[in-house]
Amino acid sequence: MNFSEIESIVNCMATNEQMKDIQSIQTEHRLKLAEVWGIKVGKRVLEIGCGQGDTTAVLAYLVGDKGFVHGIDIAPANYGSPVTVGDSANYLMKSELGKQIHMEFEVDVLAQAIDFPENAFDYVVLSHCSWYLKSADELFALLKKSRKWAKQLCLAEWDSRLQTMEQYPHFLAVHIQAQYECFKKNSFSNVRTLFTPNDLLSIARKAGWTITNEQSVYSSELQDGKWEVDLTLTEYQNELEEMTHMPDKLKTLIKSEVNLLEEAVKNTPSISSLPTYVFTATSK
């Protein structure tokens, strides 16, 4: 990858002016993921959990105008900030990459009405979206249902196995969030179920996929770790107050973990994001 490649992709995205530096870092990271997945020119991709299109744009760039990327997400079009997923998708679909992209929202993959022909795609992609799911059962059902739609699964999610102490605050933040998310019936949070790499491998295999390649990818400049830490420290008190059915002992434990997080932030000059666990798998 090179700067001109990244710039070409970023110029197609709604954040290309006000957040160009941030988007460039996010785009470079997604190019690393796609390199592990082996995305080829002219291929057809189903991206589940496309969100604002950070990965969608990269996939569309790599498959070229002879390929196609169909992005779907359960979120409503007005979800997201500072640019909603709907506005971001509209901007992307009107860009130079737009002719090979279609994005839809409020699409529940597990709904009976949602289906695609067998092997309609070359790849099914889930990029940094599994932690948004409600449970391991939901991820299993999704991976099992999508198995007939493509012969290759491409998945990426944060790797909870720390590589450096600078990643410790990010880990603590998502661990704290995952605990109080267990007590919610409905949520729009970033971390609803924390899957470890072993969890992801086990669920994928149970759903009928055969793992062909796995790596841990680290992008040092990603901002997500700092964002999650700031969010946790800002919101945890409100979250705990709303959890009237959470045991007091667990609330006390979480407050202790927040104390650890605050101390870690003070002692960490530069917070780093966790690495990303990436794998490919083929359907049996």
GUPA-975491 format. One record per residue (C-alpha): x negated, y, z; residue number from 1. Coordinates in Angstrom, 2 decimals, padded with zeros to 5 digits, m for minus. Layout:
N
<px: X py: Y pz: Z i: NUM> $
...
END
This chain:
284
<px: 000.00 py: 000.00 pz: 000.00 i: 1> $
<px: m001.12 py: 003.58 pz: m000.54 i: 2> $
<px: 000.03 py: 007.11 pz: 000.26 i: 3> $
<px: 001.70 py: 007.68 pz: m003.11 i: 4> $
<px: 003.70 py: 004.45 pz: m002.70 i: 5> $
<px: 004.92 py: 005.52 pz: 000.74 i: 6> $
<px: 005.70 py: 009.04 pz: m000.48 i: 7> $
<px: 007.74 py: 007.71 pz: m003.43 i: 8> $
<px: 009.94 py: 005.72 pz: m001.04 i: 9> $
<px: 010.27 py: 008.47 pz: 001.58 i: 10> $
<px: 011.35 py: 010.99 pz: m001.07 i: 11> $
<px: 014.44 py: 008.83 pz: m001.64 i: 12> $
<px: 015.54 py: 009.03 pz: 001.99 i: 13> $
<px: 017.75 py: 011.57 pz: 003.77 i: 14> $
<px: 015.04 py: 012.28 pz: 006.37 i: 15> $
<px: 012.45 py: 013.19 pz: 003.73 i: 16> $
<px: 012.35 py: 016.89 pz: 004.65 i: 17> $
<px: 013.04 py: 017.43 pz: 008.36 i: 18> $
<px: 011.45 py: 014.14 pz: 009.51 i: 19> $
<px: 009.02 py: 013.31 pz: 006.72 i: 20> $
<px: 006.07 py: 012.45 pz: 008.98 i: 21> $
<px: 008.19 py: 010.14 pz: 011.15 i: 22> $
<px: 009.81 py: 008.50 pz: 008.13 i: 23> $
<px: 006.42 py: 007.94 pz: 006.49 i: 24> $
<px: 005.24 py: 005.99 pz: 009.54 i: 25> $
<px: 008.45 py: 003.94 pz: 009.61 i: 26> $
<px: 008.17 py: 003.23 pz: 005.88 i: 27> $
<px: 004.55 py: 002.14 pz: 006.11 i: 28> $
<px: 005.55 py: m000.32 pz: 008.84 i: 29> $
<px: 008.33 py: m001.80 pz: 006.70 i: 30> $
<px: 005.91 py: m002.25 pz: 003.81 i: 31> $
<px: 003.76 py: m004.36 pz: 006.14 i: 32> $
<px: 006.78 py: m006.51 pz: 006.99 i: 33> $
<px: 007.72 py: m006.97 pz: 003.34 i: 34> $
<px: 004.16 py: m008.01 pz: 002.55 i: 35> $
<px: 004.43 py: m010.87 pz: 005.06 i: 36> $
<px: 007.82 py: m011.83 pz: 003.63 i: 37> $
<px: 006.42 py: m011.89 pz: 000.08 i: 38> $
<px: 009.18 py: m009.84 pz: m001.56 i: 39> $
<px: 008.78 py: m010.08 pz: m005.35 i: 40> $
<px: 009.79 py: m007.91 pz: m008.30 i: 41> $
<px: 013.16 py: m008.71 pz: m009.88 i: 42> $
<px: 014.57 py: m010.59 pz: m006.87 i: 43> $
<px: 017.96 py: m010.22 pz: m005.19 i: 44> $
<px: 018.10 py: m009.42 pz: m001.47 i: 45> $
<px: 020.89 py: m009.50 pz: 001.10 i: 46> $
<px: 019.90 py: m007.31 pz: 004.04 i: 47> $
<px: 021.99 py: m007.91 pz: 007.15 i: 48> $
<px: 021.88 py: m005.02 pz: 009.64 i: 49> $
<px: 020.63 py: m002.46 pz: 007.12 i: 50> $
<px: 021.31 py: 000.53 pz: 009.40 i: 51> $
<px: 020.04 py: 003.81 pz: 007.97 i: 52> $
<px: 018.12 py: 002.04 pz: 005.24 i: 53> $
<px: 014.53 py: 002.16 pz: 006.52 i: 54> $
<px: 013.91 py: m001.37 pz: 005.26 i: 55> $
<px: 016.47 py: m001.17 pz: 002.46 i: 56> $
<px: 014.49 py: 001.53 pz: 000.66 i: 57> $
<px: 011.28 py: m000.50 pz: 000.88 i: 58> $
<px: 012.99 py: m003.65 pz: m000.38 i: 59> $
<px: 014.54 py: m001.74 pz: m003.30 i: 60> $
<px: 011.17 py: m000.25 pz: m004.22 i: 61> $
<px: 009.52 py: m003.69 pz: m004.22 i: 62> $
<px: 012.19 py: m005.57 pz: m006.22 i: 63> $
<px: 012.25 py: m002.76 pz: m008.80 i: 64> $
<px: 015.00 py: m001.81 pz: m011.22 i: 65> $
<px: 015.40 py: m005.43 pz: m012.33 i: 66> $
<px: 016.14 py: m006.49 pz: m008.74 i: 67> $
<px: 018.97 py: m005.71 pz: m006.34 i: 68> $
<px: 019.37 py: m005.06 pz: m002.60 i: 69> $
<px: 022.78 py: m005.44 pz: m000.95 i: 70> $
<px: 022.72 py: m003.93 pz: 002.54 i: 71> $
<px: 025.51 py: m004.62 pz: 005.03 i: 72> $
<px: 026.00 py: m003.51 pz: 008.64 i: 73> $
<px: 028.73 py: m003.92 pz: 011.23 i: 74> $
<px: 028.31 py: m000.32 pz: 012.44 i: 75> $
<px: 030.75 py: 002.37 pz: 011.30 i: 76> $
<px: 029.46 py: 004.88 pz: 008.75 i: 77> $
<px: 029.44 py: 007.67 pz: 011.36 i: 78> $
<px: 027.05 py: 005.75 pz: 013.65 i: 79> $
<px: 023.50 py: 007.02 pz: 014.16 i: 80> $
<px: 021.53 py: 010.18 pz: 014.84 i: 81> $
<px: 020.21 py: 012.64 pz: 013.73 i: 82> $
<px: 021.51 py: 011.33 pz: 010.38 i: 83> $
<px: 024.44 py: 008.91 pz: 010.36 i: 84> $
<px: 024.04 py: 005.56 pz: 008.65 i: 85> $
<px: 026.72 py: 006.54 pz: 006.14 i: 86> $
<px: 025.07 py: 009.83 pz: 005.15 i: 87> $
<px: 021.69 py: 008.12 pz: 004.96 i: 88> $
<px: 023.07 py: 005.36 pz: 002.73 i: 89> $
<px: 024.82 py: 007.83 pz: 000.42 i: 90> $
<px: 021.61 py: 009.80 pz: 000.01 i: 91> $
<px: 019.60 py: 006.66 pz: m000.71 i: 92> $
<px: 022.12 py: 005.29 pz: m003.23 i: 93> $
<px: 021.97 py: 008.62 pz: m005.13 i: 94> $
<px: 018.17 py: 008.59 pz: m005.24 i: 95> $
<px: 015.83 py: 007.10 pz: m007.83 i: 96> $
<px: 016.11 py: 003.78 pz: m006.00 i: 97> $
<px: 019.89 py: 003.93 pz: m005.91 i: 98> $
<px: 020.56 py: 001.94 pz: m009.07 i: 99> $
<px: 019.27 py: m001.22 pz: m007.37 i: 100> $
<px: 020.98 py: m000.63 pz: m004.00 i: 101> $
<px: 024.48 py: m001.15 pz: m002.60 i: 102> $
<px: 025.15 py: m000.50 pz: 001.10 i: 103> $
<px: 028.35 py: m001.20 pz: 003.07 i: 104> $
<px: 029.34 py: m000.56 pz: 006.68 i: 105> $
<px: 031.91 py: m002.02 pz: 009.10 i: 106> $
<px: 031.13 py: m005.42 pz: 007.60 i: 107> $
<px: 031.27 py: m008.27 pz: 010.10 i: 108> $
<px: 029.20 py: m011.05 pz: 008.54 i: 109> $
<px: 030.95 py: m013.63 pz: 010.70 i: 110> $
<px: 034.44 py: m012.64 pz: 009.57 i: 111> $
<px: 036.12 py: m015.38 pz: 007.55 i: 112> $
<px: 036.73 py: m012.99 pz: 004.66 i: 113> $
<px: 033.00 py: m012.26 pz: 004.23 i: 114> $
<px: 031.27 py: m014.71 pz: 001.94 i: 115> $
<px: 028.92 py: m014.88 pz: m001.04 i: 116> $
<px: 028.36 py: m017.57 pz: m003.66 i: 117> $
<px: 025.76 py: m020.23 pz: m002.96 i: 118> $
<px: 022.22 py: m018.92 pz: m003.64 i: 119> $
<px: 023.59 py: m015.55 pz: m004.70 i: 120> $
<px: 020.36 py: m014.03 pz: m003.32 i: 121> $
<px: 016.69 py: m014.92 pz: m003.24 i: 122> $
<px: 016.19 py: m013.58 pz: 000.29 i: 123> $
<px: 018.27 py: m012.91 pz: 003.39 i: 124> $
<px: 016.56 py: m010.19 pz: 005.45 i: 125> $
<px: 017.09 py: m009.19 pz: 009.09 i: 126> $
<px: 014.75 py: m006.34 pz: 009.98 i: 127> $
<px: 014.63 py: m005.03 pz: 013.56 i: 128> $
<px: 018.34 py: m005.76 pz: 014.05 i: 129> $
<px: 018.60 py: m008.99 pz: 016.07 i: 130> $
<px: 018.41 py: m007.16 pz: 019.43 i: 131> $
<px: 021.61 py: m005.33 pz: 018.46 i: 132> $
<px: 023.55 py: m008.63 pz: 018.54 i: 133> $
<px: 025.80 py: m009.62 pz: 021.43 i: 134> $
<px: 024.30 py: m013.04 pz: 022.13 i: 135> $
<px: 022.19 py: m015.96 pz: 021.00 i: 136> $
<px: 025.39 py: m017.67 pz: 019.84 i: 137> $
<px: 026.12 py: m014.76 pz: 017.52 i: 138> $
<px: 022.62 py: m014.88 pz: 016.01 i: 139> $
<px: 022.90 py: m018.66 pz: 015.54 i: 140> $
<px: 026.25 py: m018.32 pz: 013.77 i: 141> $
<px: 024.91 py: m015.57 pz: 011.54 i: 142> $
<px: 021.79 py: m017.53 pz: 010.53 i: 143> $
<px: 023.81 py: m020.68 pz: 009.95 i: 144> $
<px: 026.43 py: m018.96 pz: 007.80 i: 145> $
<px: 023.87 py: m017.08 pz: 005.72 i: 146> $
<px: 021.81 py: m020.19 pz: 004.98 i: 147> $
<px: 023.78 py: m021.04 pz: 001.83 i: 148> $
<px: 023.43 py: m017.52 pz: 000.43 i: 149> $
<px: 019.65 py: m017.63 pz: m000.11 i: 150> $
<px: 016.77 py: m020.08 pz: 000.02 i: 151> $
<px: 014.49 py: m017.82 pz: 002.08 i: 152> $
<px: 015.08 py: m016.07 pz: 005.39 i: 153> $
<px: 012.94 py: m013.05 pz: 006.28 i: 154> $
<px: 013.15 py: m011.82 pz: 009.87 i: 155> $
<px: 011.35 py: m009.17 pz: 011.90 i: 156> $
<px: 011.89 py: m008.10 pz: 015.50 i: 157> $
<px: 009.86 py: m006.54 pz: 018.30 i: 158> $
<px: 007.37 py: m009.00 pz: 019.77 i: 159> $
<px: 007.79 py: m009.07 pz: 023.56 i: 160> $
<px: 004.31 py: m010.59 pz: 023.99 i: 161> $
<px: 002.15 py: m007.63 pz: 025.01 i: 162> $
<px: m001.16 py: m007.14 pz: 023.22 i: 163> $
<px: m002.28 py: m004.00 pz: 025.08 i: 164> $
<px: m001.31 py: m002.19 pz: 028.29 i: 165> $
<px: m000.24 py: 000.81 pz: 026.20 i: 166> $
<px: 002.72 py: m001.35 pz: 025.09 i: 167> $
<px: 003.76 py: m002.10 pz: 028.69 i: 168> $
<px: 006.14 py: 000.91 pz: 029.03 i: 169> $
<px: 008.01 py: m000.11 pz: 025.86 i: 170> $
<px: 008.36 py: m003.67 pz: 027.19 i: 171> $
<px: 009.62 py: m002.46 pz: 030.58 i: 172> $
<px: 012.12 py: m000.11 pz: 028.95 i: 173> $
<px: 013.72 py: m002.77 pz: 026.77 i: 174> $
<px: 013.68 py: m005.28 pz: 029.63 i: 175> $
<px: 015.59 py: m002.83 pz: 031.84 i: 176> $
<px: 018.12 py: m002.11 pz: 029.10 i: 177> $
<px: 018.65 py: m005.81 pz: 028.38 i: 178> $
<px: 019.56 py: m006.48 pz: 032.01 i: 179> $
<px: 022.41 py: m004.00 pz: 032.30 i: 180> $
<px: 023.60 py: m004.85 pz: 028.79 i: 181> $
<px: 024.48 py: m008.30 pz: 030.16 i: 182> $
<px: 027.37 py: m006.68 pz: 032.02 i: 183> $
<px: 028.92 py: m004.84 pz: 029.05 i: 184> $
<px: 031.79 py: m006.11 pz: 026.94 i: 185> $
<px: 031.22 py: m003.54 pz: 024.21 i: 186> $
<px: 028.07 py: m001.60 pz: 023.45 i: 187> $
<px: 026.34 py: 000.62 pz: 020.91 i: 188> $
<px: 022.93 py: 000.31 pz: 022.55 i: 189> $
<px: 019.68 py: m000.52 pz: 020.75 i: 190> $
<px: 018.94 py: m003.47 pz: 023.02 i: 191> $
<px: 021.92 py: m005.71 pz: 023.64 i: 192> $
<px: 020.17 py: m009.09 pz: 023.63 i: 193> $
<px: 016.42 py: m009.42 pz: 024.05 i: 194> $
<px: 015.14 py: m012.32 pz: 021.95 i: 195> $
<px: 011.56 py: m013.50 pz: 022.37 i: 196> $
<px: 009.67 py: m014.96 pz: 019.37 i: 197> $
<px: 010.28 py: m018.47 pz: 020.73 i: 198> $
<px: 013.99 py: m017.70 pz: 021.02 i: 199> $
<px: 014.12 py: m016.57 pz: 017.39 i: 200> $
<px: 012.24 py: m019.63 pz: 016.16 i: 201> $
<px: 014.45 py: m022.00 pz: 018.15 i: 202> $
<px: 017.69 py: m020.40 pz: 016.95 i: 203> $
<px: 016.54 py: m020.31 pz: 013.31 i: 204> $
<px: 015.57 py: m023.99 pz: 013.41 i: 205> $
<px: 018.82 py: m024.96 pz: 015.10 i: 206> $
<px: 020.68 py: m023.10 pz: 012.32 i: 207> $
<px: 018.92 py: m025.26 pz: 009.71 i: 208> $
<px: 015.97 py: m023.09 pz: 008.64 i: 209> $
<px: 012.41 py: m024.40 pz: 008.29 i: 210> $
<px: 009.73 py: m021.91 pz: 009.34 i: 211> $
<px: 007.07 py: m021.40 pz: 006.67 i: 212> $
<px: 005.06 py: m018.45 pz: 007.97 i: 213> $
<px: 004.88 py: m016.38 pz: 011.15 i: 214> $
<px: 002.75 py: m013.39 pz: 012.15 i: 215> $
<px: 002.59 py: m010.60 pz: 014.68 i: 216> $
<px: 002.28 py: m007.23 pz: 012.95 i: 217> $
<px: 001.10 py: m004.14 pz: 014.82 i: 218> $
<px: 001.70 py: m000.59 pz: 013.60 i: 219> $
<px: m000.08 py: 001.71 pz: 016.03 i: 220> $
<px: 001.67 py: 004.94 pz: 015.07 i: 221> $
<px: 005.29 py: 003.78 pz: 015.41 i: 222> $
<px: 007.32 py: 006.07 pz: 017.67 i: 223> $
<px: 009.95 py: 003.55 pz: 018.83 i: 224> $
<px: 008.25 py: 002.67 pz: 022.11 i: 225> $
<px: 008.26 py: 006.30 pz: 023.26 i: 226> $
<px: 011.89 py: 006.69 pz: 022.13 i: 227> $
<px: 013.02 py: 003.65 pz: 024.13 i: 228> $
<px: 011.14 py: 004.78 pz: 027.24 i: 229> $
<px: 012.67 py: 008.26 pz: 027.07 i: 230> $
<px: 016.14 py: 006.82 pz: 026.53 i: 231> $
<px: 015.83 py: 004.43 pz: 029.46 i: 232> $
<px: 014.61 py: 007.07 pz: 031.88 i: 233> $
<px: 017.35 py: 009.46 pz: 030.78 i: 234> $
<px: 020.27 py: 007.03 pz: 030.80 i: 235> $
<px: 019.60 py: 004.33 pz: 033.41 i: 236> $
<px: 021.30 py: 006.17 pz: 036.29 i: 237> $
<px: 024.53 py: 006.66 pz: 034.32 i: 238> $
<px: 024.38 py: 003.07 pz: 033.14 i: 239> $
<px: 024.10 py: 001.72 pz: 036.69 i: 240> $
<px: 026.86 py: 003.98 pz: 038.00 i: 241> $
<px: 029.24 py: 002.64 pz: 035.35 i: 242> $
<px: 028.43 py: m000.98 pz: 036.24 i: 243> $
<px: 030.92 py: m001.31 pz: 039.09 i: 244> $
<px: 030.88 py: m005.10 pz: 038.76 i: 245> $
<px: 027.07 py: m005.46 pz: 038.82 i: 246> $
<px: 025.67 py: m006.93 pz: 042.07 i: 247> $
<px: 024.02 py: m004.30 pz: 044.26 i: 248> $
<px: 020.92 py: m006.46 pz: 044.56 i: 249> $
<px: 020.44 py: m006.40 pz: 040.79 i: 250> $
<px: 020.91 py: m002.64 pz: 040.73 i: 251> $
<px: 018.19 py: m002.34 pz: 043.35 i: 252> $
<px: 015.91 py: m004.55 pz: 041.27 i: 253> $
<px: 016.49 py: m002.41 pz: 038.18 i: 254> $
<px: 015.74 py: 000.76 pz: 040.14 i: 255> $
<px: 012.47 py: m000.83 pz: 041.25 i: 256> $
<px: 011.66 py: m001.61 pz: 037.63 i: 257> $
<px: 012.44 py: 002.00 pz: 036.70 i: 258> $
<px: 009.94 py: 003.06 pz: 039.37 i: 259> $
<px: 007.38 py: 000.81 pz: 037.70 i: 260> $
<px: 008.23 py: 002.36 pz: 034.34 i: 261> $
<px: 007.83 py: 005.90 pz: 035.65 i: 262> $
<px: 004.47 py: 004.98 pz: 037.14 i: 263> $
<px: 003.38 py: 003.27 pz: 033.91 i: 264> $
<px: 004.27 py: 006.37 pz: 031.90 i: 265> $
<px: 002.17 py: 008.56 pz: 034.22 i: 266> $
<px: m000.80 py: 006.20 pz: 033.90 i: 267> $
<px: m000.52 py: 005.62 pz: 030.15 i: 268> $
<px: m001.97 py: 008.54 pz: 028.15 i: 269> $
<px: m000.49 py: 007.25 pz: 024.89 i: 270> $
<px: 002.53 py: 004.91 pz: 024.85 i: 271> $
<px: 002.40 py: 002.36 pz: 022.05 i: 272> $
<px: 005.27 py: 000.43 pz: 020.53 i: 273> $
<px: 005.33 py: m003.33 pz: 020.88 i: 274> $
<px: 004.01 py: m005.38 pz: 017.97 i: 275> $
<px: 006.54 py: m006.88 pz: 015.58 i: 276> $
<px: 007.12 py: m010.61 pz: 015.23 i: 277> $
<px: 007.67 py: m011.52 pz: 011.57 i: 278> $
<px: 008.52 py: m014.85 pz: 010.01 i: 279> $
<px: 009.78 py: m016.47 pz: 006.85 i: 280> $
<px: 011.83 py: m019.64 pz: 006.62 i: 281> $
<px: 013.44 py: m021.78 pz: 003.93 i: 282> $
<px: 016.81 py: m023.50 pz: 004.01 i: 283> $
<px: 016.79 py: m027.30 pz: 004.14 i: 284> $
END
